Amino acid sequence: MFKSVVLFSMMSLMATTTQGRNERRKALTRSRLLAAARHLFASQGFEATTIRDIAAEADIALGGFYNYFPTKEDVLAALLEGALAEQLELLKLRQAGIDDAAERVSIAHRHLVAAAREDPDWGWLLVRLDVDHHVIDAVLRKSAAADLRQGVRGGRFRVSSQVVALRASGGALLGVIQGALRAEFPAKDDCVHAEGVLRSFGVPPDEAAEVARRPLPPLGG
């Protein structure tokens, strides 16, 4: 009886160990596929990249790709959602303790321009792919809309349509990121862009210029 219990325990342990090893291997393979897709989408565009390209870049058999993602679009959705969610968390760290809606909006836009400069692959991923607005909305829109509503309620912002204001500022952001990646703008383009967004939200020019040029809070406050 004792030997049977010991044998069962050993078999259970081996099964658990094997399962854990398999899960780690699957997670690593998925990460490799995402990293490969991220680089290829950014460097040559979504349409020009094939599933075969992604598998080859990740050094994975073509058939193995489908164990993780049904389509190329599913890779893109996972990639964008993960990348945007990560930037949103970093953005929250910068905005911690900031109550002024105008400064929060300025920080958000400047942070995302800076993130694209620091990680060009990420920036091109947003710009080059004509990204799915539904993915962006799901990750970033809630936070941006909350800041806009706060500013409108407090009289800081005056806009005719919050929906249009959000979409217009988002489109401008992508345009500025593209220009920054192409080195078409000077280093302070993030401040100029933030000032423009604040002015479009109804902040007086002098105030918009001052808020947009406040020191960008470091990550972690």
Residue frames as qw, qx, qy, qz and C-alpha x, y, z in Angstrom:
[[0.000, 0.885, 0.465, 0.000, 0.00, 0.00, 0.00],
 [0.314, -0.796, 0.104, 0.507, 2.77, 2.42, 0.96],
 [0.412, -0.157, 0.594, 0.672, 4.64, 1.66, -2.28],
 [0.239, 0.609, 0.672, 0.348, 1.48, 2.32, -4.29],
 [0.112, -0.940, -0.253, 0.200, 0.99, 5.69, -2.61],
 [0.384, -0.613, 0.341, 0.600, 4.62, 6.65, -3.24],
 [0.396, 0.131, 0.695, 0.586, 4.40, 5.53, -6.86],
 [0.136, 0.796, 0.567, 0.163, 1.18, 7.50, -7.38],
 [0.226, -0.897, -0.049, 0.376, 2.75, 10.59, -5.80],
 [0.416, -0.382, 0.507, 0.652, 5.81, 10.32, -8.03],
 [0.323, 0.398, 0.712, 0.480, 3.67, 9.90, -11.14],
 [0.001, -0.906, -0.421, 0.044, 1.57, 12.91, -10.17],
 [0.322, -0.770, 0.170, 0.524, 4.69, 14.99, -9.61],
 [0.412, -0.099, 0.637, 0.643, 6.13, 13.94, -12.97],
 [0.225, 0.646, 0.661, 0.309, 2.85, 14.78, -14.71],
 [0.125, -0.939, -0.219, 0.232, 2.74, 18.20, -13.04],
 [0.397, -0.574, 0.373, 0.611, 6.36, 18.88, -13.96],
 [0.380, 0.177, 0.705, 0.572, 5.76, 17.86, -17.57],
 [0.111, 0.816, 0.552, 0.127, 2.64, 19.98, -17.77],
 [0.231, -0.886, -0.013, 0.403, 4.49, 22.97, -16.36],
 [0.417, -0.327, 0.540, 0.654, 7.31, 22.48, -18.85],
 [0.308, 0.454, 0.711, 0.441, 4.84, 22.27, -21.73],
 [0.007, -0.919, -0.386, 0.076, 3.07, 25.45, -20.64],
 [0.313, -0.745, 0.223, 0.545, 6.38, 27.32, -20.41],
 [0.408, -0.048, 0.667, 0.621, 7.36, 26.08, -23.86],
 [0.209, 0.687, 0.644, 0.265, 4.02, 27.17, -25.32],
 [0.137, -0.935, -0.174, 0.278, 4.33, 30.60, -23.70],
 [0.385, -0.531, 0.421, 0.627, 7.84, 31.00, -25.08],
 [0.363, 0.239, 0.721, 0.540, 6.77, 29.98, -28.58],
 [0.091, 0.851, 0.513, 0.065, 3.84, 32.39, -28.49],
 [0.254, -0.855, 0.054, 0.450, 6.16, 35.18, -27.38],
 [0.417, -0.249, 0.584, 0.650, 8.54, 34.40, -30.25],
 [0.279, 0.535, 0.693, 0.394, 5.70, 34.56, -32.76],
 [0.054, -0.937, -0.325, 0.116, 4.52, 37.90, -31.37],
 [0.360, -0.696, 0.266, 0.562, 8.04, 39.33, -31.39],
 [0.411, 0.032, 0.674, 0.613, 8.57, 38.18, -34.97],
 [0.172, 0.724, 0.615, 0.259, 5.26, 39.63, -36.11],
 [0.205, -0.899, -0.149, 0.357, 5.95, 42.89, -34.28],
 [0.362, -0.491, 0.433, 0.664, 9.24, 43.36, -36.12],
 [0.310, 0.207, 0.741, 0.558, 7.88, 42.36, -39.55],
 [0.080, 0.818, 0.567, 0.049, 4.68, 44.39, -39.31],
 [0.211, -0.873, -0.012, 0.440, 6.67, 47.45, -38.29],
 [0.348, -0.453, 0.527, 0.629, 9.40, 47.04, -40.90],
 [0.072, -0.005, 0.753, 0.654, 7.43, 45.96, -43.97],
 [0.490, -0.023, -0.085, -0.867, 3.77, 46.47, -43.15],
 [0.623, 0.008, 0.657, -0.426, 0.88, 44.21, -42.27],
 [0.803, 0.477, 0.060, -0.353, -0.32, 43.43, -45.79],
 [0.504, 0.649, -0.568, -0.045, 3.16, 42.56, -47.07],
 [0.162, -0.402, 0.852, -0.292, 3.81, 40.13, -44.21],
 [0.749, -0.045, -0.535, -0.388, 2.62, 36.55, -44.57],
 [0.842, -0.466, 0.166, -0.215, 2.07, 33.88, -41.96],
 [0.927, 0.177, -0.093, 0.319, 4.98, 32.03, -43.52],
 [0.302, 0.675, -0.276, 0.615, 7.18, 35.09, -42.95],
 [0.501, -0.666, 0.264, -0.486, 6.19, 35.23, -39.28],
 [0.973, -0.215, 0.084, -0.022, 6.84, 31.54, -38.72],
 [0.790, 0.379, -0.156, 0.456, 10.22, 31.75, -40.45],
 [0.057, 0.728, -0.285, 0.621, 11.24, 34.85, -38.47],
 [0.651, -0.551, 0.314, -0.417, 10.29, 33.05, -35.25],
 [0.193, 0.396, -0.898, -0.017, 12.08, 29.87, -36.42],
 [0.542, 0.082, 0.701, -0.456, 8.88, 27.86, -36.03],
 [0.201, 0.172, 0.878, 0.399, 7.33, 25.37, -38.46],
 [0.259, -0.152, -0.314, -0.901, 4.52, 26.89, -40.51],
 [0.557, -0.387, -0.681, -0.276, 2.00, 24.40, -39.15],
 [0.447, -0.298, -0.604, 0.589, 2.99, 25.30, -35.61],
 [0.039, -0.135, 0.011, -0.990, 1.76, 28.85, -36.14],
 [0.522, -0.331, -0.428, -0.659, -1.85, 27.69, -36.17],
 [0.572, -0.324, -0.703, 0.271, -1.50, 26.13, -32.74],
 [0.286, -0.333, -0.366, 0.821, -1.39, 29.67, -31.37],
 [0.228, 0.464, 0.049, -0.855, -3.22, 31.97, -33.79],
 [0.632, 0.466, 0.616, -0.054, -5.98, 31.15, -36.30],
 [0.510, 0.767, 0.243, 0.305, -5.12, 34.09, -38.59],
 [0.482, 0.235, -0.103, 0.838, -2.64, 36.89, -39.12],
 [0.238, -0.653, -0.138, -0.705, -5.30, 39.33, -37.90],
 [0.775, -0.583, -0.241, -0.041, -5.43, 37.51, -34.56],
 [0.715, -0.067, -0.161, 0.677, -1.68, 38.04, -34.16],
 [0.151, 0.458, 0.059, 0.874, -2.12, 41.74, -34.86],
 [0.512, -0.681, -0.235, -0.469, -4.98, 42.07, -32.37],
 [0.827, -0.454, -0.221, 0.248, -2.98, 40.32, -29.62],
 [0.605, 0.122, -0.060, 0.785, 0.08, 42.38, -30.42],
 [0.020, -0.555, -0.106, -0.825, -1.70, 45.72, -30.38],
 [0.632, -0.666, -0.258, -0.300, -3.75, 44.97, -27.30],
 [0.818, -0.343, -0.200, 0.417, -0.68, 43.90, -25.34],
 [0.481, 0.198, -0.013, 0.854, 1.47, 46.82, -26.50],
 [0.168, -0.607, -0.171, -0.758, -1.22, 49.42, -25.89],
 [0.720, -0.624, -0.288, -0.101, -2.14, 47.98, -22.50],
 [0.739, -0.186, -0.182, 0.621, 1.51, 48.18, -21.46],
 [0.240, 0.333, 0.043, 0.911, 1.73, 51.82, -22.53],
 [0.426, -0.675, -0.294, -0.526, -1.50, 52.61, -20.71],
 [0.773, -0.523, -0.280, 0.225, -0.04, 51.26, -17.46],
 [0.566, -0.015, -0.061, 0.822, 3.10, 53.35, -17.92],
 [0.025, -0.533, -0.229, -0.814, 0.94, 56.37, -18.71],
 [0.593, -0.697, -0.349, -0.202, -1.01, 55.92, -15.48],
 [0.714, -0.341, -0.206, 0.575, 2.28, 56.07, -13.57],
 [0.314, 0.204, 0.090, 0.923, 3.09, 59.42, -15.19],
 [0.265, -0.555, -0.311, -0.725, -0.38, 60.80, -14.50],
 [0.577, -0.469, -0.622, 0.245, -0.50, 59.68, -10.86],
 [0.346, -0.531, -0.332, 0.699, -1.32, 62.63, -8.61],
 [0.053, -0.015, 0.302, 0.952, -2.19, 64.96, -11.51],
 [0.231, 0.538, 0.699, -0.411, -5.69, 66.41, -11.10],
 [0.254, 0.601, -0.124, -0.748, -5.70, 69.03, -13.86],
 [0.792, 0.400, 0.457, -0.066, -7.49, 67.49, -16.87],
 [0.469, 0.860, -0.189, -0.070, -5.49, 69.62, -19.29],
 [0.110, -0.693, 0.712, -0.005, -2.19, 68.43, -17.87],
 [0.698, -0.046, 0.708, -0.099, -3.39, 64.82, -17.92],
 [0.745, 0.627, 0.219, -0.068, -4.24, 65.10, -21.62],
 [0.246, 0.874, -0.419, -0.017, -0.90, 66.77, -22.32],
 [0.407, -0.499, 0.763, -0.050, 0.98, 64.02, -20.47],
 [0.803, 0.212, 0.547, -0.108, -0.91, 61.32, -22.36],
 [0.673, 0.739, 0.026, -0.003, -0.08, 62.67, -25.81],
 [0.093, 0.834, -0.539, 0.065, 3.52, 63.52, -24.95],
 [0.612, -0.350, 0.703, -0.093, 4.05, 60.10, -23.36],
 [0.837, 0.334, 0.432, -0.024, 2.85, 58.26, -26.46],
 [0.505, 0.837, -0.204, 0.051, 5.03, 60.35, -28.79],
 [0.180, -0.725, 0.655, -0.118, 8.02, 59.68, -26.52],
 [0.774, -0.108, 0.615, -0.104, 7.20, 55.96, -26.43],
 [0.801, 0.576, 0.161, 0.017, 7.25, 55.84, -30.23],
 [0.256, 0.863, -0.421, 0.109, 10.62, 57.61, -30.33],
 [0.395, -0.564, 0.706, -0.167, 12.11, 55.23, -27.77],
 [0.542, 0.029, 0.839, 0.046, 10.71, 52.14, -29.48],
 [0.280, 0.370, -0.403, -0.789, 10.37, 52.82, -33.23],
 [0.146, -0.098, -0.950, -0.258, 9.00, 49.33, -33.93],
 [0.021, 0.518, 0.751, -0.409, 6.10, 50.09, -31.59],
 [0.158, 0.565, 0.044, -0.808, 5.56, 53.48, -33.18],
 [0.243, 0.247, -0.665, -0.662, 5.54, 52.13, -36.72],
 [0.019, -0.253, -0.967, 0.031, 3.21, 49.37, -35.60],
 [0.156, 0.621, 0.524, -0.562, 0.63, 52.03, -34.76],
 [0.197, 0.636, -0.165, -0.728, 1.22, 54.22, -37.78],
 [0.096, 0.334, -0.766, -0.540, 1.99, 51.86, -40.62],
 [0.078, 0.174, 0.981, 0.042, -0.78, 49.38, -40.14],
 [0.394, -0.285, -0.268, -0.832, -3.72, 51.77, -40.27],
 [0.057, 0.027, -0.909, 0.413, -4.49, 50.21, -36.93],
 [0.321, -0.504, -0.756, -0.268, -7.91, 48.88, -36.05],
 [0.175, -0.481, 0.172, -0.842, -9.65, 51.68, -34.15],
 [0.799, -0.432, -0.254, -0.331, -11.66, 49.13, -32.21],
 [0.809, -0.099, -0.385, 0.432, -8.47, 47.76, -30.64],
 [0.264, 0.283, -0.243, 0.889, -7.19, 51.23, -29.79],
 [0.448, -0.504, -0.103, -0.731, -10.58, 52.29, -28.44],
 [0.844, -0.368, -0.381, -0.079, -10.78, 49.24, -26.20],
 [0.737, -0.137, -0.319, 0.580, -7.42, 50.01, -24.60],
 [0.328, 0.003, -0.118, 0.937, -6.91, 53.78, -24.69],
 [0.155, -0.518, -0.398, -0.742, -10.28, 55.39, -25.36],
 [0.552, -0.659, -0.511, 0.002, -11.73, 54.82, -21.89],
 [0.546, -0.425, -0.189, 0.697, -8.88, 56.68, -20.21],
 [0.201, 0.103, 0.250, 0.941, -8.83, 59.50, -22.78],
 [0.270, -0.582, -0.540, -0.545, -12.60, 59.90, -22.66],
 [0.549, -0.645, -0.462, 0.263, -12.54, 60.13, -18.86],
 [0.413, -0.282, -0.041, 0.865, -9.98, 62.95, -18.96],
 [0.003, 0.283, 0.414, 0.865, -12.01, 64.81, -21.58],
 [0.408, -0.649, -0.585, -0.265, -15.25, 64.43, -19.61],
 [0.534, -0.548, -0.347, 0.543, -13.54, 65.67, -16.46],
 [0.284, -0.107, 0.126, 0.944, -12.27, 68.73, -18.27],
 [0.166, -0.438, -0.524, -0.711, -15.67, 69.48, -19.78],
 [0.499, -0.661, -0.560, 0.009, -17.45, 69.11, -16.43],
 [0.515, -0.538, -0.207, 0.635, -14.92, 71.37, -14.74],
 [0.230, 0.949, 0.119, -0.177, -15.09, 74.01, -17.45],
 [0.442, -0.550, 0.493, 0.509, -11.48, 73.36, -18.46],
 [0.231, 0.017, 0.769, 0.596, -12.48, 72.12, -21.91],
 [0.496, 0.521, 0.255, -0.646, -15.08, 73.38, -24.35],
 [0.087, -0.128, 0.840, 0.519, -15.82, 71.10, -27.29],
 [0.588, 0.102, -0.182, -0.781, -18.84, 70.75, -29.55],
 [0.945, 0.000, -0.211, -0.252, -18.62, 66.96, -29.63],
 [0.531, -0.613, 0.584, -0.030, -16.54, 64.82, -27.31],
 [0.882, 0.159, 0.432, 0.103, -16.62, 61.93, -29.78],
 [0.600, 0.761, 0.020, 0.248, -15.27, 64.07, -32.61],
 [0.133, -0.899, 0.386, -0.157, -12.71, 65.73, -30.32],
 [0.729, -0.399, 0.555, 0.038, -11.33, 62.37, -29.23],
 [0.840, 0.343, 0.365, 0.210, -11.12, 60.98, -32.75],
 [0.389, 0.892, -0.073, 0.220, -9.54, 64.16, -34.11],
 [0.292, -0.819, 0.484, -0.097, -6.90, 64.29, -31.37],
 [0.822, -0.175, 0.534, 0.091, -6.14, 60.60, -31.89],
 [0.748, 0.585, 0.214, 0.230, -5.67, 61.10, -35.62],
 [0.131, 0.936, -0.261, 0.198, -3.38, 64.04, -34.98],
 [0.613, -0.604, 0.509, -0.011, -1.38, 61.92, -32.55],
 [0.868, 0.131, 0.429, 0.213, -0.76, 59.23, -35.17],
 [0.531, 0.805, 0.047, 0.261, 0.31, 61.89, -37.65],
 [0.155, -0.894, 0.387, -0.162, 2.80, 63.41, -35.21],
 [0.779, -0.351, 0.514, 0.074, 4.17, 59.98, -34.31],
 [0.815, 0.439, 0.279, 0.254, 4.74, 59.29, -37.99],
 [0.293, 0.904, -0.136, 0.279, 6.53, 62.60, -38.44],
 [0.457, -0.759, 0.454, -0.093, 8.67, 61.96, -35.36],
 [0.871, -0.088, 0.460, 0.149, 9.67, 58.51, -36.61],
 [0.690, 0.580, 0.214, 0.375, 10.70, 60.03, -39.93],
 [0.508, -0.349, -0.060, 0.785, 12.70, 62.72, -38.12],
 [0.189, 0.628, 0.417, 0.629, 10.59, 65.42, -39.75],
 [0.342, -0.874, -0.171, -0.301, 10.03, 67.30, -36.49],
 [0.147, 0.596, -0.565, 0.551, 12.32, 68.77, -33.82],
 [0.319, -0.019, -0.872, 0.371, 12.69, 67.14, -30.42],
 [0.167, 0.175, 0.522, -0.818, 9.97, 69.31, -28.83],
 [0.344, -0.122, -0.610, -0.703, 7.30, 68.15, -31.28],
 [0.335, -0.395, -0.845, 0.131, 5.51, 66.42, -28.42],
 [0.097, -0.445, -0.406, 0.792, 4.97, 69.76, -26.66],
 [0.205, 0.176, -0.319, -0.908, 3.78, 71.49, -29.83],
 [0.370, -0.215, -0.817, -0.386, 1.36, 68.63, -30.49],
 [0.277, -0.450, -0.753, 0.392, 0.04, 68.64, -26.91],
 [0.021, 0.348, 0.145, -0.926, -0.47, 72.41, -27.12],
 [0.299, 0.024, -0.546, -0.782, -2.47, 71.98, -30.32],
 [0.366, -0.337, -0.863, -0.089, -4.67, 69.31, -28.75],
 [0.191, -0.463, -0.576, 0.646, -5.37, 71.47, -25.71],
 [0.134, 0.265, -0.110, -0.949, -6.25, 74.45, -27.88],
 [0.361, -0.118, -0.719, -0.582, -8.61, 72.25, -29.91],
 [0.369, -0.433, -0.804, 0.174, -10.25, 71.32, -26.59],
 [0.164, -0.867, -0.323, -0.343, -10.89, 74.99, -25.87],
 [0.620, -0.561, -0.140, 0.531, -7.96, 75.81, -23.57],
 [0.148, 0.976, -0.049, -0.149, -6.78, 79.43, -24.11],
 [0.731, 0.583, -0.254, 0.246, -3.56, 79.64, -26.18],
 [0.025, 0.715, -0.539, 0.445, -1.32, 80.98, -23.39],
 [0.709, -0.366, 0.485, -0.357, -2.52, 78.35, -20.93],
 [0.967, 0.244, 0.050, -0.055, -2.26, 75.57, -23.51],
 [0.551, 0.660, -0.404, 0.311, 1.36, 76.54, -24.27],
 [0.223, -0.630, 0.581, -0.464, 2.27, 76.65, -20.56],
 [0.851, -0.188, 0.381, -0.308, 0.64, 73.32, -19.67],
 [0.920, 0.387, -0.065, 0.013, 2.12, 71.54, -22.68],
 [0.498, 0.626, -0.445, 0.402, 5.63, 72.59, -21.66],
 [0.615, -0.638, 0.351, -0.300, 5.50, 71.53, -18.05],
 [0.001, 0.469, -0.883, -0.006, 8.15, 68.91, -17.21],
 [0.782, -0.030, -0.505, -0.365, 6.90, 65.45, -18.16],
 [0.661, -0.545, 0.409, -0.313, 6.54, 63.53, -14.88],
 [0.153, 0.423, -0.891, -0.068, 8.94, 60.60, -14.60],
 [0.720, -0.155, -0.618, -0.277, 7.58, 57.06, -14.52],
 [0.598, -0.294, -0.646, 0.372, 6.61, 56.28, -10.96],
 [0.259, -0.924, -0.265, -0.090, 6.01, 59.91, -10.02]]
